[in-house]
Every structure is written in structure tokens, then in C-alpha cells.
Amino acid sequence: MARGNGEGSVYQEKSTGRWIAAVTVDGKRRRAVAADEASAKRRLREMNHKIDDGVAIGDGSMTLGQLLEQWSTNALPARDLSPRTIETYTWAVDVLGEEIGTKRLKTLKPEHVEQAFERLATDGRPPKEGRRDTGPIGRASLVKIRSVLSKALTYAERRQLVSRNVAKVVELPAEAKRTEVGRALTKDQARRLLRELEGHRLEALFTLMLMLGLRPGEATGLSWENIDFEDEIIHIRRSLKLHTGQLVVTDKLKTSRARRSLDAPAPVIAALKSHRRRQAAERLEVGPLWNNPEDLIFTTSVGTPINPSNLRRQMASLTDSAGLGRWHPHELRHSAASLLSAAGVPLEEVADVLGHDGTRMTALVYRHAVSPSVKAGKRMGDILGA
């Protein structure tokens, strides 16, 4: 049955008996196969609506690899992501492209993704010159890959390139190796650490990280303008990153929720005031050698940013001296989440304090205990009795 000029046509193929809806767009003929004439007419109407709305009509041959390339080129740069996160996304796109990039979007099924994940969890990626990630890929990495796939397919859904996001129903393989469960300081251990910190040059830094769960880069990237002493609020706006061997302060934080303002407990404010006096004295002592153009709160003795490896060493030394063994700065973040949760702070509030996008990461990775309900932020001073 012919349609009006410019609207396309619906017809039945003599050789196959299939019904076809067809339109010509920019000189290219686009077709959609249907089971019967009524379905073909509906598909034709849908295609014409897309044309009217300015939505691109695919010919059904776009592959996942092509979609991932389009998403990486058009959507990824527009996101306010840290260099480290973009690096992770790019890696995930590379893995997906290599494993199932040739699959057409119209035929992509959850099973295709699950089969690829099983291969990755069992055998890892195929050997390649310069490639290091050839061993089995763990569960946490597969979660990241699935998340990137879901984001790309959501992009495709909005452009009507796919009818559903198959990543949302993909199950991870049972054999995928789980990351070792993190650990957190108990209340008594946290108090011992606070006592050990008294008078230490970086007492305010580690107290801040323990009580408010800041990422190491967020804490070392703080400048004095980020502290509102009058209202006792700390504004997380930047982060210190090690990029191509150089320490740089960037406003590209790890997630969209990482940019946050936190009520600070009294011990944190007190420690920051004491640190400000100490830093002023150091600056006078060093004189013209002082080098702190970003006005960072936490620096070396000459004002330069603190290298992450040095921070790790100082943290391990302090916890060792406190009789706690060797701990990593990031475990203070786990400890903050666990202590708040154990005190009954709702998971949503704990996620807000940590700057997580939603509660899933908070619950699965950072929280190590749960109880009934209180209030976040300033409660940490009461929790540790400091």
C-alpha cells in the first residue's frame, strides 16, 4: 500500500511474506520489518514521528562498538568527571568493544553481556602487547563495566536507538572474584587514633578525614576559603590529584555528588583553628621559600602539596604508634561511614556525607555496621566523645 509522497510506504515482500515499513531520509532508505500490515503501518508512523521530531532513524545495523564510540565522543566529555573516572570509563569502553562490540544494537541481549562477563571473570582479556589486565577480572571491575554499558545504552534509549537497556538486567557471574571486604576502625580504635594525633603536625587532616569521611584527595585539596568558621561548614569543591606525575588541584571531583557542604563537628573546627596557627608560624619561619599559591590548608613544611605516598606513610606510622597496626588513609573514609551507620544515621545521610551518588556504594563497600536512626555530621563529635 503506497503512502503519500515523503511519508514512506508499507508493502509486503513477495519472497518472504514479511511486511516492510520504509522511508527515505537524506537519500538513504530506512526499513523496519513487521509481522503484519497493521504493525508495519505502526512502525511507519513511528518513523515519521521521529523525522518530525528531528530524531535520527537508524537502519538497525549500528553495533555496540559504534554506539560506545559515539557515546565516548559526544556524551562523555560533557560530564563533569575527574581524569581518573574518565580513565576508568575509557577502559570499560575498550573492554566492551573488544568483547561484544560487533553485536548489533537491535539484537543485543542480556545473555550476550553475561557470556562476555563469564569469559572475563574466568579467563580475563586476551594477551596483547603492553596490556597488563590479562588476568581474570574481578567482580568490582565487572560492576564498573556494567555501569558504563548501562550509561551508554541509556544514551541510546534517549535517541531511540534501542527499545530497552539490557544492562539493567545483566547478572554478574557467580565465579567473579569478590574484592576483599574493607575494614573500619571501631569506636575504641578511633578514639585511640585521636589521642595519638594530639599535637601532630597533621592532626587536623586526619581528624577531618576520620570524622567526615573525606577522600584523601578532597582533604588535601582543601583551601582556607573552603572553611566557613562562623557557621562551622566545610565546602568540598576541589581535589588534589596526581596526574602524569604532577600534583594538581582540580575542581573535577569524583562524582556529581562529591561537590558538597558539610556541617563540621566541634573537634574538627578546633583542630583546623589550631592548624591555621601552626601553618602561619611555619610560613614565617620559611619566609620566601614558602610556596602555596593555592592557599592549601594541608601542605608540606614549605607549603607545597602533600604527595599521596607520603600521606600513606604518615598514616601507617601513626596507626602503628597507636597500636592499631598499619592503616591506609582511605580506610578513615570507611571508618566514618561505619561509625555513622553504627550510630543509627540513615544510609541516605551517610551517602550524602561521603558524597556518593545514591546509597548502593555506601551500603556495599563502605558501611560495615547498621543500627536505628540519629543525625549526621556534628554527631561524630558525640560518637567519639571528643
N, C-alpha and C positions, 0 to 999 in steps of 0.2 A: 504494500500500500504506500503510494508516494505521499510525501508531505510537501507543504509549501516551500517555495524557494528560500534557502537559508536556514530552514528548520531541520534539515536532515530527512532521513527516511527509515521506514521499517519494512523489512522483507524477509522471506523465508528462503534459505539456501536449498536448492533442488537436490544437491548431492548429499547433504547431511540431514536435511529436515529442520535444522536449527533456525531460530528466529534471530534476526540481527537488527540492532538499532545503530544507525550510522549518521555521523555529522562530519562536515569538513571544517577544520579550524586552521587558519593560517596556511592554507594549501595542503594540510595533512588530513587524511581521512581517519577518523577515530570510530572504532566499532565496539559494541557491547553485545555479548551473546546472552540470549534469554531462552527459557524453556518453552514459552508460548507467545502468541501475538500480544496478549494483554501485558505480559511482563516486559516485552520489547518496547511497547509504547510507553510504559512507565519509565524504563531506562532512558528512552529518548527525551522524555520530559525532564528527567533529572539532568541530563547532559546539557539541554538548552538552558535550564536554570543556572547551571554552573557558568555557562557562557555569558548569560545576562549579568551574573554577579562578578564576572571577571576572574573566576576560579579556573586554574589550568586543568585541562582534561588529559589525563594520561592515556596511553594506548594499552595500558596493562602490562607493559614489558619492563617497567622500571624495576631494577634489582635493589636488594637491600643495600648493597655496596654503593650504588648511585645515590640512594636516599641518605646514607651516612655521610657521603661526601658533600651533598647539598646542605645537610644539617650542620656539618662542621664548618662549612664556608659561610652560610647565611645566618644561622641562629647562634652558634657557639660564641663568636666574637662579641655579640650583643649582650651576653650575660656578664654580670659583674663578678667574675671569678678570679681567684688567686692563680698565679702561674703554676703552682703545684697541682691545683684542681684541674686546670686545663690540660696539664701533662697527663694526669690520670685519665681524663676523658679521651684524649687522643690515643692513649694506649688501648683503651677499651674499644674504640672505633677500629683500630688496627686489628685487634683480635677478632672482632665480629666480622670484619671484612674478609679476613683470611679464612675463617671457619664457614660462614654461611653467606658471604657477600654476593654470591651468584644467584641466590634464591630470589625469585620474583616476588614482589610485594603481594600480588594477588593470590599467590599460592603458599605464602609463608604461614606455617602452622607452629603452635607451641612445641610440638614434638621435634621439629627441626632444631629449635633452640636447645631443647632438653638433651637431644642426642649430641649436639656440639658441646654442651656443658659436661656431659659424661666423658667425652673424649678428653677434654681439657683437665678434668678432675683426675683422670686415670693416667693419661699419657703426657699431658702438657702440650705445649706448642711444638711444632716440628723444628728440628735444628736448623739454624740459619747463621751465617757468618755475623759475628758481633752481637748475637742475641743471647741474653742471659736467662730470660724467663722460660727455659725449656722444660723445667720440671713440672710436676702436677700443680695445677692452680688451685689454691685453697678456697674455702667457702666464702670468706670475706671478699676476696677478689672477684669471685663469680657474682656476688651481690652487687658489686660496683658495675660489672659489665652488664648485668640485667637492668640496672638503673639507667645506664646510658642508652641501652636499647629502648627502654620504655620512653625516655625523653625524646629520642629520635622518632619513634612511632607516634607519639603524641603530636609532634610537629607535623607528621604525615596525615594524621587524623584531621587536624585543623584545616589542612589543604585538600581534604577529601581524596587523598591518595590511597588510603586504606580505610576499611569499614570498621576495624577494631584494632585494639592494641594487644597483640598476642603476648607481649612481655608480662602483662599483668597477671597472667595465669600460669606462667612458667614456673615449674618446681625445680629446686636445686637437687642435684644428685646426692643420694644418701652417703656415697663414698667420698664426697668432697671433704677434705681435711678441715676441721674447725680450728680457728685461731685459739691459742691458749687463753683461758679465761683471765681477764685482767685482775688486778688486786687493788685494794684500797686500804688506807690507814684506818685502824679502829679509832674510836674516840680517845682512848687512853694513849695510843701511839701518836695521834695528832697533838695531844697536849704535851707529850714528851718532846716532840719536834719543836713546838712553840717555845718551850723552855730552853732548848738547845740554841734556838735562833736569837735569843735575847742578847743584844749588843753586837750581833754580827753585822757586817757591812751591808749585806743584802737581806736583812731581817724583813724589811717591808715587802720586798719582792716575793719571797717565799710565803709570807703570811697572806699576801694578796692572792697568790695562786691557790693556796690551800682553802681560803675562806670563800673565794668567789669563783673558783674553778676556771680561771683564765688559761687559755692555751699559752705555752711558753712564749711564742712569738707575739701574742697580744699583750702580754705583760711587759716584755722587754721593748715593745714598740710604743708604749705609753709616753706621752709628753705631759709636761706640767699643766698645759692648757686643758687636758682631758680630765682634770680633777676639780670638782666643784666642792671646795672645803666647806662652804657655807651651808649647802644643802646635803652634804655628805653623799655625793653621787659621783660615780666613775663612768666616764663615757668611753666605750670601746670603739675607736674609729680607724685605727691603723694597726699594722702588724710588722714586726721585724722579720725579714726573710733572708735566707742565704741563697742568692741567685747567681749562678755561674761563678761561684767562688767569692762573690762580693756580698757584704751585708747591706741590705737596702730596706728603707722604711716605705711601705706601700699602703694605700688605702683600699686595696683589693683584698678583702677578707675571705675566709674560707667558704662561708655560706652567706646567703642573703640575710639570715637572722643573726649573724655574728656581729653586725653593727647594732649595738645595744647600749643602754644606760642602766647601771646597776646601783641600787642602794647599797652603800658600804657599811659593814658592821663597825662599831666603835674601835676595836683593836686595829683594824686596817687604817682608819683615818689617823689614829695616834701614831702608828708606825710610819705612815707617809710624812707626817709633820716632822717627826724625828729625822727621817731620811733627808728631808729637804734641808734641814740644818747641817747635817753631815756633808751633803753634797756641796753646799755653799762654802764650807770650810775647805773641802778638797779643791774646789775651784780656786780659792785664794792661794792655797799652798802651791798649786801647779802653775798658776799665773798664765802667761801667754801660751803655754803648751796645752792648755785646756782646749779640747776640740769636740764640741757638742752642738753643731748647727741645728739639729732637730729638737733641741731642748728636751732630750730624753730624760726620763726620771731615773732609769737604771742604766748605768754605764760602767765602764772600767774606771780605774783611778785617774785617768786623764781625759775622761769624757767621751770616749769612743764607744760604739755599741758593743754589747756583750755577745761573744760568739757562742752559739748553741752548745758546742762541745765543752767549752769552759763552764757553762751553766750546768751541764750534766755532771761534770767532775765535782763542782762545788756542792751540788745537791747530794751526790753519793757520799761525799766526805762528811757532810752534816748529819745525814741519817745514820751513817756508820758510827759517828761520835755519840749519837743519841742512843746507840744500842739497838737500832732498828734494822741493821743490815743496809745494803745499798739499794736506793730507790731512784727512780727516774723522775725528772720534773713533770712529765705528763701524768704521772701517777697521782700527783696532787689534784689534778682535774678529776680523776676517778674518785679520789677520796672526798672531794667536795660534793660530788653527785651522790655518793653513797651515804655520807653523813647527813645531808639534807633529806634524802629519801628515808633514812632510818628514823629521822626525827618527825616524819609524817608529812613533809612538804609534798604536795601533789606533783605528780610526774610532769604535768604541763609547766608548772612553775620551775621545776628543776631544769627542764629543757630550755626555758626562757633564760635562766641564769647562765647556762652553758652556751647559749647561742646556737642551739640545734634547730634545724628545720623539721619540726614535728618531734614526737616522743619516741619514735622507733629506735633510733640510735641510742638515745638516753637509756631506754629500757634494756636493749640487747647487749650493749657494750659497756656503758658507764655505771649503771646502777648495780650495786651489789647487795642491796637490802631494801625492804619496803615495810611501812607501818601506816597508821591513821593520819590526820591532817593538821598542819600548822601554817606558818608563813615563811617565805624565803628571804634571801638577802641578809638583813640585820639579825636574823635568828642565829646565824653562825656564831656570833659572839656569845650567845647564851649557850649554844650547844657545847662549845669548848670551854665555857666558863672563863673566858679570857677578858 
